Amino acid sequence: MWKEYTLLHYTPFDPTTKRTIAKLKDNKTGEIFRAVKGAPQVVLDMDVNADSLRGEVEERIDEFASRGYRGLGVGISRSGDVPMEECEWQMIGLLPLFDPPRHDTADTVKKAIALGIAVKMVTGDQKAIAVETCRQLGMPTNILDTSFFNTAPPPGVNLAQMIYDTDGFAQVFPEHKFEIVKHLQSLDKVVGMTGDGVNDAPALAQADIGIAVDDATDAARAAADIVLVSPGLSVIITAIRMSREIFLRMKNYAMYSIAMTVRIVFTFGILTVAWNWYFPPILVVILAILNDGTILTISKDNVVASPYPDSWKLKEVFISSISFGLWLTLSTIVLFAVVINSSGFESAGVENLCVSCMRDQCHDFFQDQYQRCVMENNATGCGEMTGSVPQAASLPDVGAFRESAVNAYWTRYQEKYDSRSELFEDLSDVHLNSLPNDAKPSAEAAYNQYVYAYTLGVGGAAYEGDYNVFTAAQLGQGVTFIGNDEVPITNEVSFCDYMWDFSNWNSTWTRNNEMIGPGIQRKEGVLRSLVYLQVSISGQALIFVTRTAGSNNWFFAEKPCNLLLIAFVFAQIVASVVGWIGFGGYPTDRIAVIGCGGGYTLIAWLWSILWQFPLDVLKFTVNYILTKNAYASKAFTERINAGHPTMKHSVVTNTQRSIRASRTV
């Protein structure tokens, strides 16, 4: 061809004029002429006889378009070497071109719509071609040409809303693409734009997310935010899904962290204020290390991406997190209160940790002795009951009663104790800790200290080593002994309180720093291990609830990743070992962490499991309150969008897709 013709001048394709023109010379005849190709309407409008040809040409264009063919107009001007504006053009042909969509485009569009994205076609082709292409892609076919920019919108609808409600635009120029993006943004929509040519550059730059396709021009690449390196648009869907999954993992982590912070602060704050209870900081550090190590695996967790665009909704996040944290706080407080104030778990074969019961046992011991005195001696010499304190009636009465009262008491307990020393040894085991170097204080030794402190007070009796009955009894001081001066019968409240305080606060009573003293502080040391283990188990198990916080499923219905399960099991094995055997290194029972043993380890696991399932009920309740419509329509079927509570999960028809989504590409 180029042997017969010489190219004198060439005007590249201009997306504004939608045509390209070549100035040629016939090498045989020397004739100079121009040829043009471009959009059929453009070439037709250049023809000097356009009016006579318009009907036939437009009919052919529509025919091609209805079958999915693009039309390419061809024209010629034989006006010679004259300026362009003086040329007389003649349209000489209309070429059908078949440019089908990529094989994966229809599936990509379908997935995009399913993800809540309103897909709008913006093309420079004829409206009929745009409609046919939309049909092939399964898109809505509500297509407008650019004439609507110059037409007043319907009453009550502005131009921006009209653009939003439309599914596509045909015969557009570059400035129209730019305006379409701006109008959609004026409706607070996040707009993404794909393009490949120079004419797409302004719109790509204006869009919130400009995406240049694989074979885009340098101008389009420079204007875009994202440049695809593989052909097709399916990679966009992959990116959307992955970004939503990442966002969901971030939100799950945030909810878990907030809930655990609330739980730790309220749990140990209440225990400290209400019970004056000490919890070693090292256990909190261990909790943090194990929990943080486990929660890091959530970055690889299996999540179901939201079918609609999600966003941070701090109200929902904080309400859910605080609710979870307070529920777990309640679980620990109830367990602590049950264990420290009752002996219910003792029937399960575990150590009785009811420290408040110890003082009652002491009182019961003395009250029983007084009652037996009354029954066997007709109240002679037993003194009077002032509240719970028996006061000696007189010194002679008490002295005469000593031997018979103790013998009566001994008769009752002779099957349990072989000697009086065993009785006091049992009293020591119940109420006293141990001295260093395996020395064990006797109840008598503690009582001696009590009497010494009591009788040195103002008006107190002189203390003597033979433990005779002092005049303090006559003075109302209540320092009186019976039965070889070993078993006190008077002033039992003062004695029991003294034993309680002595065991509870004397931090020197330990055994080789092993924190195994049998008194109150040993029980509190065991209780620390139990509380630590229950907080660890229930706290880490919370992640299985927060990871499904945006769904209507039970926490066990969505399988977490294996890495998360392995990390959870490992962390709780470590926590169980620490709780079982204790945590050494503390010099006193006041801050000891004594192993709670296998029984309480099992109780901690069962208690945590028992309180785990109601967390789902709490989750459903919060979801229902915050996303009532979505919850009611799709309960226990699929993930709801907690970030967009007004969204519904009903099926979207072709005519509804554009106006139902909250993000636009």
VMD Tcl script that draws the C-alpha trace (Angstrom):
set ca {
  {0.00 0.00 0.00}
  {2.71 2.43 0.92}
  {4.28 1.85 -2.50}
  {1.20 3.40 -4.10}
  {0.63 6.18 -1.57}
  {2.77 8.59 0.36}
  {1.74 9.80 3.82}
  {2.08 13.58 3.90}
  {0.54 14.29 7.31}
  {-1.13 12.29 10.04}
  {-3.43 13.51 12.84}
  {-3.51 10.91 15.65}
  {-6.73 9.82 17.24}
  {-8.17 12.45 19.50}
  {-10.66 11.22 22.12}
  {-12.25 14.64 22.05}
  {-12.99 14.61 18.31}
  {-13.11 10.78 18.16}
  {-11.40 10.63 14.77}
  {-8.02 10.30 13.09}
  {-7.11 11.90 9.72}
  {-4.36 11.10 7.22}
  {-3.22 13.35 4.32}
  {-2.07 11.16 1.41}
  {-0.61 11.47 -2.10}
  {-1.30 9.03 -4.94}
  {2.12 8.18 -6.34}
  {0.72 7.38 -9.79}
  {-1.55 10.37 -10.38}
  {-0.05 12.85 -7.92}
  {-3.50 13.48 -6.44}
  {-3.57 14.73 -2.86}
  {-6.52 13.64 -0.71}
  {-7.45 13.06 2.93}
  {-8.93 9.98 4.65}
  {-10.71 9.88 7.99}
  {-11.85 7.10 10.29}
  {-13.58 7.32 13.62}
  {-16.90 7.19 15.35}
  {-19.69 6.69 12.77}
  {-21.64 9.72 13.98}
  {-18.54 11.91 13.74}
  {-17.72 10.80 10.20}
  {-21.37 11.12 9.22}
  {-21.55 14.68 10.53}
  {-18.50 15.56 8.36}
  {-20.27 14.41 5.17}
  {-21.62 17.25 3.02}
  {-24.72 15.14 2.39}
  {-25.12 13.98 5.99}
  {-28.83 14.67 6.15}
  {-29.64 12.36 3.25}
  {-27.47 9.56 4.64}
  {-28.30 9.87 8.33}
  {-31.30 7.58 8.42}
  {-29.62 4.73 6.60}
  {-26.33 5.07 8.50}
  {-27.97 5.20 11.94}
  {-30.09 2.20 11.03}
  {-26.96 0.23 10.17}
  {-25.22 1.44 13.33}
  {-28.14 0.28 15.46}
  {-28.21 -3.04 13.64}
  {-24.53 -3.62 14.32}
  {-24.85 -2.46 17.91}
  {-27.81 -4.74 18.63}
  {-25.59 -7.67 17.68}
  {-22.66 -6.42 19.74}
  {-20.65 -4.96 16.87}
  {-18.96 -1.61 17.03}
  {-19.21 0.66 14.00}
  {-16.22 2.40 12.43}
  {-16.99 5.17 9.97}
  {-14.69 5.83 6.99}
  {-14.66 8.98 4.88}
  {-12.62 10.69 2.17}
  {-12.02 14.22 0.94}
  {-10.72 14.85 -2.57}
  {-10.59 18.61 -2.19}
  {-6.87 18.57 -2.75}
  {-4.20 20.37 -0.79}
  {-6.48 22.86 0.94}
  {-6.87 23.77 4.60}
  {-8.84 21.30 6.72}
  {-11.76 23.65 7.21}
  {-12.23 23.89 3.43}
  {-12.37 20.15 2.82}
  {-15.56 18.56 1.61}
  {-16.00 15.13 3.09}
  {-17.85 12.10 1.88}
  {-18.68 9.11 4.06}
  {-17.86 6.04 2.01}
  {-18.20 3.16 4.42}
  {-19.25 1.72 7.75}
  {-17.15 -1.14 9.11}
  {-18.51 -3.53 11.78}
  {-15.95 -4.49 14.42}
  {-16.52 -7.23 16.98}
  {-14.76 -6.46 20.26}
  {-16.20 -8.91 22.80}
  {-15.59 -8.55 26.55}
  {-12.92 -10.71 28.12}
  {-13.99 -14.21 29.03}
  {-13.80 -13.41 32.75}
  {-15.39 -9.97 32.68}
  {-18.95 -11.18 33.22}
  {-17.90 -13.22 36.25}
  {-15.91 -10.26 37.58}
  {-18.90 -7.94 37.27}
  {-21.15 -10.50 38.95}
  {-18.76 -10.85 41.88}
  {-18.39 -7.08 42.17}
  {-22.15 -6.62 42.38}
  {-22.33 -9.41 44.96}
  {-19.78 -7.48 47.02}
  {-22.05 -4.45 47.16}
  {-20.32 -2.49 44.41}
  {-22.45 -0.60 41.90}
  {-20.76 -1.23 38.55}
  {-21.38 1.50 35.99}
  {-20.32 1.31 32.37}
  {-18.83 4.51 30.97}
  {-18.01 4.22 27.26}
  {-17.63 6.30 24.16}
  {-19.47 3.72 22.06}
  {-23.03 3.96 20.84}
  {-25.80 3.54 23.35}
  {-27.02 0.39 21.61}
  {-23.56 -1.14 21.87}
  {-23.41 -0.25 25.56}
  {-26.82 -1.84 26.15}
  {-25.81 -5.04 24.34}
  {-22.51 -5.22 26.21}
  {-24.32 -4.79 29.52}
  {-26.66 -7.59 28.55}
  {-23.72 -9.87 27.78}
  {-22.14 -9.03 31.13}
  {-25.33 -9.50 33.13}
  {-25.44 -5.85 34.11}
  {-28.50 -3.59 34.31}
  {-29.27 -1.91 30.98}
  {-30.40 1.50 32.18}
  {-27.96 3.39 29.90}
  {-27.99 7.11 29.09}
  {-26.05 9.04 26.51}
  {-24.41 12.37 27.18}
  {-27.46 14.34 26.19}
  {-28.74 14.02 29.75}
  {-26.05 16.50 30.83}
  {-27.94 19.16 28.93}
  {-31.39 17.99 30.00}
  {-33.09 19.00 33.20}
  {-33.49 16.01 35.55}
  {-36.96 14.90 36.68}
  {-38.63 16.91 39.45}
  {-37.17 16.17 42.87}
  {-34.03 14.55 41.44}
  {-30.78 16.43 40.96}
  {-28.17 15.58 38.36}
  {-25.95 13.76 40.85}
  {-28.79 11.51 42.00}
  {-29.75 10.87 38.39}
  {-26.18 9.75 37.64}
  {-26.20 7.52 40.72}
  {-29.46 5.84 39.67}
  {-28.16 5.18 36.14}
  {-26.29 1.98 35.29}
  {-24.14 3.26 32.46}
  {-23.30 6.05 30.04}
  {-22.61 5.92 26.30}
  {-21.02 8.27 23.77}
  {-19.19 10.10 26.53}
  {-16.21 12.40 26.16}
  {-13.32 12.66 28.66}
  {-14.88 15.64 30.38}
  {-18.06 13.64 30.92}
  {-16.16 10.89 32.74}
  {-14.63 13.51 35.00}
  {-18.04 15.04 35.72}
  {-19.60 11.65 36.44}
  {-16.95 10.93 39.05}
  {-17.37 14.35 40.69}
  {-21.16 14.07 40.87}
  {-20.96 10.64 42.51}
  {-18.47 11.97 45.04}
  {-20.85 14.81 45.84}
  {-23.21 12.11 47.18}
  {-20.49 10.95 49.62}
  {-19.79 7.86 47.56}
  {-16.37 6.29 47.35}
  {-15.71 6.15 43.62}
  {-13.31 3.83 41.84}
  {-12.46 4.31 38.17}
  {-10.74 1.96 35.74}
  {-9.19 3.17 32.52}
  {-6.40 2.67 30.03}
  {-6.18 5.71 27.78}
  {-5.11 9.31 27.87}
  {-8.75 10.34 27.82}
  {-9.28 8.48 31.12}
  {-6.51 10.32 32.96}
  {-8.61 13.23 34.36}
  {-11.25 10.87 35.74}
  {-8.60 8.50 37.13}
  {-6.97 11.39 38.96}
  {-10.30 12.63 40.34}
  {-11.55 9.24 41.54}
  {-10.97 8.10 45.11}
  {-9.40 4.95 43.69}
  {-7.96 5.30 40.20}
  {-7.06 1.96 38.65}
  {-5.01 1.71 35.45}
  {-5.35 -1.63 33.68}
  {-2.49 -3.77 32.47}
  {-1.96 -2.21 29.03}
  {-2.77 1.37 30.03}
  {-0.92 4.33 28.59}
  {1.74 6.15 30.56}
  {-0.64 9.04 31.13}
  {-3.26 6.74 32.64}
  {-0.66 5.02 34.82}
  {0.60 8.34 36.10}
  {-2.90 9.51 37.02}
  {-3.97 6.23 38.69}
  {-3.57 5.19 42.31}
  {-3.25 1.51 41.42}
  {-1.69 -0.03 38.31}
  {-2.66 -3.60 37.48}
  {0.15 -5.81 36.21}
  {-2.03 -8.70 35.03}
  {-4.72 -8.59 32.32}
  {-8.38 -8.32 33.22}
  {-10.21 -6.88 36.18}
  {-10.63 -10.01 38.29}
  {-7.65 -9.00 40.40}
  {-9.73 -6.08 41.67}
  {-12.23 -8.51 43.19}
  {-9.41 -10.40 44.86}
  {-8.05 -7.15 46.28}
  {-11.49 -6.14 47.59}
  {-12.02 -9.48 49.32}
  {-8.57 -9.48 50.85}
  {-8.89 -5.90 52.07}
  {-12.24 -6.64 53.70}
  {-10.81 -9.74 55.34}
  {-7.88 -7.72 56.67}
  {-10.24 -5.04 57.94}
  {-12.39 -7.66 59.65}
  {-9.34 -9.13 61.37}
  {-8.36 -5.65 62.53}
  {-11.83 -5.07 63.96}
  {-11.84 -8.47 65.68}
  {-8.48 -7.66 67.26}
  {-9.70 -4.24 68.40}
  {-12.83 -5.71 69.99}
  {-10.81 -8.39 71.76}
  {-8.25 -5.92 73.08}
  {-10.90 -3.52 74.39}
  {-12.87 -6.34 76.00}
  {-9.78 -7.75 77.72}
  {-8.75 -4.32 78.98}
  {-12.20 -3.80 80.48}
  {-12.13 -7.27 81.96}
  {-8.70 -6.93 83.61}
  {-9.35 -3.45 85.00}
  {-12.78 -4.23 86.43}
  {-11.98 -7.74 87.67}
  {-8.91 -6.91 89.71}
  {-10.20 -3.47 90.61}
  {-13.28 -4.99 92.23}
  {-11.29 -7.74 93.94}
  {-8.89 -5.18 95.37}
  {-11.51 -2.69 96.54}
  {-14.18 -5.12 97.75}
  {-11.98 -7.87 99.26}
  {-8.64 -6.12 99.80}
  {-7.22 -8.95 97.71}
  {-3.73 -8.91 96.27}
  {-2.91 -10.23 92.78}
  {0.79 -10.33 91.84}
  {1.73 -8.20 88.80}
  {3.85 -11.05 87.42}
  {0.69 -13.04 86.75}
  {-0.77 -10.12 84.82}
  {2.44 -9.99 82.79}
  {2.19 -13.71 82.05}
  {-1.42 -13.22 80.99}
  {-0.40 -10.42 78.65}
  {2.45 -12.40 77.09}
  {0.37 -15.51 76.45}
  {-2.65 -13.56 75.25}
  {-0.68 -11.27 72.94}
  {1.21 -14.21 71.50}
  {-2.05 -15.98 70.76}
  {-3.89 -12.97 69.36}
  {-1.11 -12.34 66.83}
  {-2.26 -15.45 64.99}
  {-5.50 -13.70 64.15}
  {-3.65 -12.16 61.20}
  {-3.93 -15.60 59.57}
  {-7.42 -16.37 60.80}
  {-10.18 -17.71 58.59}
  {-12.72 -14.93 58.18}
  {-15.76 -14.43 56.00}
  {-15.53 -11.05 54.32}
  {-18.55 -8.81 54.59}
  {-20.70 -8.90 51.42}
  {-21.02 -5.14 51.70}
  {-18.47 -2.38 52.23}
  {-17.57 -2.23 55.90}
  {-16.32 0.64 58.01}
  {-15.31 1.47 61.57}
  {-18.35 2.02 63.76}
  {-16.91 2.83 67.15}
  {-20.29 2.77 68.86}
  {-20.87 -0.83 67.89}
  {-17.28 -1.84 68.61}
  {-17.24 -0.31 72.10}
  {-20.70 -1.53 73.09}
  {-19.89 -5.09 72.10}
  {-16.42 -5.04 73.65}
  {-17.52 -3.54 76.95}
  {-20.41 -6.01 77.18}
  {-18.04 -8.93 76.67}
  {-15.55 -7.54 79.19}
  {-18.17 -6.98 81.89}
  {-19.59 -10.47 81.39}
  {-16.16 -12.05 81.88}
  {-15.61 -9.82 84.92}
  {-18.84 -11.15 86.39}
  {-17.73 -14.73 85.75}
  {-14.55 -14.23 87.78}
  {-16.18 -12.26 90.60}
  {-18.89 -14.91 91.03}
  {-16.30 -17.72 91.10}
  {-14.18 -15.81 93.63}
  {-17.18 -15.07 95.86}
  {-18.40 -18.67 95.76}
  {-15.01 -20.12 96.61}
  {-14.05 -17.65 99.34}
  {-17.44 -17.58 101.07}
  {-18.64 -21.18 100.88}
  {-17.35 -24.72 100.99}
  {-19.44 -25.99 98.10}
  {-16.51 -27.22 96.04}
  {-15.18 -29.26 98.97}
  {-17.69 -31.98 98.12}
  {-15.90 -32.36 94.78}
  {-12.77 -33.49 96.58}
  {-10.80 -30.25 96.40}
  {-9.35 -28.13 99.17}
  {-11.79 -25.87 100.95}
  {-10.71 -22.29 100.21}
  {-13.47 -20.65 102.23}
  {-11.32 -18.35 104.35}
  {-14.38 -16.76 105.92}
  {-15.39 -20.21 107.14}
  {-12.23 -20.50 109.23}
  {-13.29 -17.91 111.76}
  {-16.74 -19.49 111.91}
  {-15.14 -22.87 112.61}
  {-13.20 -21.31 115.44}
  {-16.36 -19.77 116.89}
  {-18.27 -23.02 116.46}
  {-15.59 -24.82 118.45}
  {-16.02 -22.57 121.47}
  {-19.77 -22.24 121.14}
  {-20.10 -26.00 121.15}
  {-18.04 -26.20 124.31}
  {-20.22 -23.61 126.03}
  {-23.45 -25.33 125.01}
  {-22.23 -28.67 126.32}
  {-21.35 -26.94 129.58}
  {-24.89 -25.65 129.88}
  {-26.46 -29.01 129.05}
  {-24.33 -31.08 131.39}
  {-24.06 -28.69 134.32}
  {-27.34 -26.85 134.17}
  {-25.48 -23.64 133.40}
  {-23.62 -23.82 136.71}
  {-20.25 -22.16 136.29}
  {-20.67 -21.70 132.56}
  {-21.09 -17.95 132.69}
  {-23.46 -15.87 130.63}
  {-23.79 -15.43 126.86}
  {-23.31 -11.83 125.85}
  {-23.99 -12.01 122.14}
  {-21.61 -14.72 121.03}
  {-19.17 -14.13 123.91}
  {-19.55 -16.25 127.03}
  {-18.50 -14.21 130.06}
  {-17.39 -15.94 133.27}
  {-19.99 -15.51 136.01}
  {-17.42 -15.72 138.78}
  {-13.96 -17.03 139.36}
  {-15.01 -19.82 141.79}
  {-17.69 -21.10 139.40}
  {-15.28 -21.24 136.51}
  {-12.56 -22.87 138.56}
  {-14.90 -25.59 139.87}
  {-16.20 -26.30 136.40}
  {-12.86 -26.63 134.62}
  {-12.23 -30.33 134.88}
  {-15.77 -31.61 134.26}
  {-16.31 -29.32 131.26}
  {-13.08 -30.35 129.57}
  {-13.72 -34.00 130.26}
  {-17.17 -33.72 128.72}
  {-15.66 -32.05 125.72}
  {-12.95 -34.69 125.50}
  {-15.53 -37.49 125.65}
  {-17.22 -36.17 122.55}
  {-14.01 -35.91 120.54}
  {-12.18 -38.97 121.85}
  {-12.99 -40.91 118.69}
  {-11.44 -38.18 116.55}
  {-8.35 -37.39 118.64}
  {-6.05 -39.73 120.50}
  {-4.74 -36.97 122.71}
  {-5.35 -33.36 123.57}
  {-2.18 -32.47 121.71}
  {-3.77 -33.77 118.52}
  {-6.79 -31.56 119.13}
  {-4.58 -28.50 119.34}
  {-2.53 -29.66 116.38}
  {-5.73 -29.81 114.34}
  {-6.66 -26.34 115.52}
  {-3.22 -25.18 114.44}
  {-3.60 -26.75 110.98}
  {-6.90 -25.01 110.46}
  {-5.93 -21.57 111.68}
  {-2.17 -21.10 111.61}
  {0.59 -20.92 109.03}
  {4.05 -22.41 109.56}
  {7.24 -21.00 111.00}
  {10.57 -21.09 109.12}
  {12.65 -24.28 109.17}
  {9.58 -26.51 109.25}
  {8.62 -25.36 112.74}
  {4.90 -25.52 113.37}
  {3.32 -23.24 116.00}
  {0.80 -24.88 118.23}
  {-2.56 -23.46 119.07}
  {-1.35 -23.19 122.66}
  {1.63 -21.08 121.56}
  {-0.64 -18.76 119.66}
  {-2.99 -18.59 122.63}
  {-0.11 -17.70 124.89}
  {0.73 -14.80 122.60}
  {-2.91 -13.77 122.67}
  {-3.11 -13.87 126.46}
  {0.14 -11.98 126.76}
  {-1.10 -9.22 124.49}
  {-4.51 -9.19 126.15}
  {-3.42 -9.05 129.79}
  {-0.78 -6.37 129.27}
  {-3.47 -3.89 128.36}
  {-4.81 -1.21 130.68}
  {-6.44 -2.95 133.63}
  {-5.28 -6.32 132.42}
  {-4.19 -9.11 134.72}
  {-0.56 -9.99 135.25}
  {0.62 -12.79 133.00}
  {2.14 -15.87 134.67}
  {3.65 -18.99 133.13}
  {1.47 -21.48 135.08}
  {-1.68 -20.32 133.24}
  {-3.73 -19.96 136.40}
  {-7.12 -18.33 136.21}
  {-6.49 -14.63 136.63}
  {-8.67 -12.01 138.18}
  {-9.16 -10.72 134.65}
  {-12.21 -12.96 134.42}
  {-13.76 -11.18 137.38}
  {-12.89 -7.86 135.81}
  {-14.78 -8.77 132.65}
  {-11.62 -9.22 130.62}
  {-12.57 -12.80 129.80}
  {-9.11 -14.33 130.10}
  {-10.15 -17.70 131.48}
  {-9.03 -21.25 130.75}
  {-10.45 -24.63 131.56}
  {-9.12 -28.16 131.26}
  {-5.49 -27.90 132.24}
  {-5.40 -24.34 130.93}
  {-5.47 -25.43 127.29}
  {-8.98 -25.05 125.94}
  {-10.33 -21.52 126.32}
  {-14.02 -21.21 127.00}
  {-14.39 -17.50 127.57}
  {-13.88 -14.57 125.23}
  {-13.83 -16.87 122.21}
  {-14.59 -14.03 119.79}
  {-11.46 -12.18 120.80}
  {-9.39 -15.32 120.56}
  {-10.74 -16.33 117.15}
  {-10.25 -12.84 115.80}
  {-6.73 -12.85 117.14}
  {-5.98 -16.20 115.51}
  {-7.49 -14.92 112.26}
  {-5.41 -11.76 112.21}
  {-2.27 -13.54 113.34}
  {-2.56 -16.07 110.53}
  {-3.62 -13.53 107.96}
  {-1.05 -10.80 108.50}
  {2.04 -12.31 110.08}
  {4.14 -12.58 106.93}
  {6.99 -14.41 108.65}
  {5.10 -17.66 109.05}
  {6.22 -19.59 105.99}
  {7.97 -22.90 105.54}
  {11.29 -22.54 103.72}
  {9.65 -19.92 101.51}
  {7.57 -22.65 99.88}
  {4.28 -20.96 100.73}
  {2.62 -24.14 101.96}
  {1.35 -22.90 105.26}
  {-2.14 -24.26 105.99}
  {-3.67 -21.00 107.14}
  {-5.63 -18.23 105.54}
  {-2.83 -16.98 103.38}
  {-2.24 -20.44 101.96}
  {-5.85 -20.52 100.92}
  {-5.54 -17.10 99.31}
  {-2.39 -18.28 97.54}
  {-4.28 -21.23 96.09}
  {-7.11 -18.89 95.17}
  {-4.68 -16.69 93.21}
  {-3.74 -19.64 91.02}
  {-7.39 -20.49 90.48}
  {-8.32 -16.92 89.54}
  {-5.31 -16.60 87.25}
  {-6.21 -19.79 85.41}
  {-9.88 -18.88 85.02}
  {-9.01 -15.38 83.76}
  {-6.53 -16.84 81.28}
  {-8.87 -19.50 79.88}
  {-11.99 -17.37 79.60}
  {-10.02 -14.37 78.35}
  {-8.34 -16.16 75.47}
  {-11.51 -18.07 74.60}
  {-13.14 -14.68 74.05}
  {-11.33 -14.40 70.70}
  {-13.58 -17.13 69.32}
  {-16.58 -14.92 70.09}
  {-15.18 -11.60 68.88}
  {-14.06 -13.16 65.58}
  {-17.73 -13.91 64.89}
  {-19.07 -10.66 66.34}
  {-20.28 -9.50 62.94}
  {-22.19 -12.68 62.22}
  {-25.31 -14.43 63.40}
  {-23.52 -17.71 64.01}
  {-22.41 -19.44 67.18}
  {-18.72 -19.06 67.89}
  {-18.11 -22.74 67.11}
  {-19.89 -22.53 63.73}
  {-17.01 -20.70 62.00}
  {-13.78 -22.67 62.11}
  {-10.73 -20.61 63.08}
  {-7.37 -21.19 61.45}
  {-5.24 -24.03 62.74}
  {-2.54 -21.61 63.87}
  {-4.98 -19.84 66.20}
  {-6.17 -23.14 67.66}
  {-2.61 -24.34 68.21}
  {-1.63 -21.06 69.87}
  {-4.69 -21.17 72.14}
  {-4.04 -24.76 73.20}
  {-0.35 -24.08 73.86}
  {-1.05 -20.92 75.88}
  {-3.66 -22.64 78.02}
  {-1.45 -25.65 78.64}
  {1.15 -23.24 80.01}
  {-1.51 -21.43 82.06}
  {-2.86 -24.72 83.41}
  {0.62 -25.83 84.48}
  {1.22 -22.51 86.25}
  {-2.16 -22.74 87.96}
  {-1.68 -26.40 88.89}
  {1.80 -26.19 90.45}
  {1.86 -22.52 91.43}
  {4.46 -19.85 90.91}
  {7.42 -19.78 93.30}
  {9.65 -16.89 94.19}
  {7.49 -15.03 96.68}
  {8.95 -14.90 100.23}
  {5.66 -14.57 102.11}
  {2.23 -16.10 102.05}
  {0.74 -12.63 101.79}
  {1.65 -12.54 98.10}
  {2.11 -16.26 97.46}
  {0.88 -18.06 94.35}
  {0.30 -21.64 95.47}
  {-0.73 -24.34 93.03}
  {-4.44 -25.05 93.04}
  {-4.01 -28.69 92.00}
  {-5.80 -30.78 89.44}
  {-9.24 -30.44 90.99}
  {-9.38 -26.67 90.81}
  {-7.71 -26.73 87.39}
  {-10.64 -28.80 86.14}
  {-13.08 -26.47 87.90}
  {-11.47 -23.45 86.18}
  {-11.92 -25.06 82.76}
  {-15.51 -26.12 83.42}
  {-16.39 -22.72 84.86}
  {-14.93 -20.93 81.82}
  {-16.80 -23.21 79.41}
  {-20.02 -22.67 81.36}
  {-19.70 -18.89 80.98}
  {-18.48 -19.04 77.37}
  {-21.75 -19.99 75.69}
  {-23.77 -17.07 77.13}
  {-21.28 -14.77 75.39}
  {-22.89 -15.80 72.12}
  {-26.32 -14.93 73.48}
  {-24.91 -11.56 74.51}
  {-23.43 -11.17 71.01}
  {-26.78 -11.97 69.38}
  {-28.52 -9.46 71.63}
  {-26.08 -6.67 70.79}
  {-26.29 -7.49 67.07}
  {-30.08 -7.44 67.22}
  {-30.16 -4.07 68.94}
  {-27.59 -2.47 66.62}
  {-28.65 -4.12 63.35}
  {-32.25 -5.02 63.98}
  {-33.49 -5.22 60.37}
  {-30.55 -7.20 59.03}
  {-30.61 -9.53 62.01}
  {-34.31 -10.27 61.70}
  {-34.08 -11.09 57.99}
  {-30.93 -13.22 58.00}
  {-30.47 -14.63 61.49}
  {-28.03 -17.55 61.63}
  {-27.59 -17.61 57.83}
  {-24.80 -15.26 56.85}
  {-22.61 -12.45 58.07}
  {-24.36 -9.18 58.66}
  {-22.74 -5.81 58.20}
  {-22.40 -4.25 61.63}
  {-20.77 -1.25 60.01}
  {-23.85 -0.48 57.92}
  {-26.87 -1.32 60.08}
  {-29.35 -0.02 57.50}
  {-28.22 -2.50 54.85}
  {-30.46 -5.50 54.14}
  {-29.43 -8.81 52.70}
  {-32.36 -9.19 50.33}
  {-31.77 -10.20 46.73}
  {-30.92 -7.24 44.52}
  {-32.43 -7.13 41.05}
  {-30.72 -5.65 38.02}
  {-32.73 -2.47 38.29}
  {-31.95 -2.11 41.99}
  {-28.24 -2.88 42.13}
  {-27.06 0.62 41.45}
  {-29.10 2.31 44.17}
  {-28.63 -0.40 46.81}
  {-24.84 -0.39 47.05}
  {-22.85 2.14 49.01}
  {-19.65 2.02 46.99}
  {-19.25 2.69 43.29}
  {-16.75 1.68 40.65}
}
mol new
graphics top color blue
foreach p $ca { graphics top sphere $p radius 0.5 }
foreach p [lrange $ca 0 end-1] q [lrange $ca 1 end] { graphics top cylinder $p $q radius 0.2 }
display resetview
